[in-house]
Amino acid sequence: MIKENLNKVLENIEKAAKVSGRSPEDITLIGVSKTIAPENIQTLVDLGVKNLGENKVQELVSKMPVIKGDVKWHLIGSLQSNKIKYIAGQVFLIHSVDSIKLAENINKEAKKRDITIDILVEINIGNEETKHGFFLEEAEKAIEKISLLSNISIKGLMCIAPFKEDPEENRPLFRAMKALYDKYAKESPHSIHMEYLSMGMTNDYEIAIEEGSNMVRIGTGLFGKRVYQE
């Protein structure tokens, strides 16, 4: 099942990339492996998916030593400041930097270790009260403030668009994200090195790619519907 699902996702990525005038190689696919058994994750890695995303620090650190292969791990879920020490220097990207305070604490941990930590700034593109991230109208000020931190490198932006039965409804939101990304990709002040626009999940990744996403986070589309333990 995982192989068939992956082939379908790759086919969709290729079509969407063509619409945006890009090659499928320009798009990074992150397999979202939360709650997924290690053997199923390993199957995906063996099929060629080398980027894995986890929502929880505890689950991420428990899986890292188990999965074999040249894997890049991404922390895509909400990060509490007291958990930074467990993943500092261990993950390829922290996607979910949703406050100045969190950025400062990541910077503090990076300084202790004399490393630079690559992050994405999370934008609450739908202005949803239940979601994390900076509202679009406060994003520029936040990005510029975070960019002044000495041991953080802003590698791009991330968003979780509202769930819509018709993903076309999110197209204007993805377009607004791309406009913000482009602004900093062109100017790149301080420690801003825009490389990744992480937007699009199982329900809307094709639309996201058409609007400029170059990093999509897909779980259900690869592994099937999750069964959560009570």
Secondary structure, DSSP 8 states (H G I E B T S, - for coil): -HHHHHHHHHHHHHHHHHHTT--GGGSEEEEE-TT--HHHHHHHHHTT--EEEES-HHHHHHHTTTS-SS-EEEE-S---GGGHHHHTTTSSEEEEE-SHHHHHHHHHHHHHHT--EEEEEEE-TT--TTS-SB-HHHHHHHHHHHTT-TTEEEEEEEE-----SSGGGGHHHHHHHHHHHHHHHHH--TTEEEEEEE---TTTHHHHHHTT--EEEESHHHH-S-----
